[in-house]
Amino acid sequence: MNGIITVLGKDKVGIIAKVCVYLSEQGINILDISQTIVQGYFNMMMIVDMENSGISFEEIYQGLNDLGKEIGVEIKIQHEAIFDSMHRI
């Protein structure tokens, strides 16, 4: 099962590293990643494979939410199918 993760907030050192460490610790593989910084604001989108994670989607959602609060950014995750349905023309 794939998911879409978005990260948004003021740019600072270590955002990518902390998110990637969390994902690795949960057995979540990063399939694709894109990030930009616009006028000091950090924006990242990741496509991840959660198939081998030992925890539920709800636990991943909560863990990313907690991590976002800890590092001062907003982190959201959605199932890829839901993301695709929402963005279909």
C-alpha positions, 0 to 999 in steps of 0.5 A: 500500500502506497501513501502520499506524505506532505511536509510544509513549514518554515525551512530549518536544518534537519527536516528531511533527515528527521522525516526519513529517519522516522520512516526508516524506523517504521519500515517504510520505503521512500519511492519518490521525493520532491522538495522545494523552498520558496521564500523560506518555506519548506515544501516536500512531497513523498510517495512511500511504500508502507507494505512492510511497515509493522504498524497500522496506517493510523499509527503512522499518521499519528507518529508523523503528526507528533513528529511534525509538532516536535520539529515545527512543521505540518506533516500529513499522510494519505492513502495514494488511492484517496489522493489520486481520487481527490486530484482527478480532473 
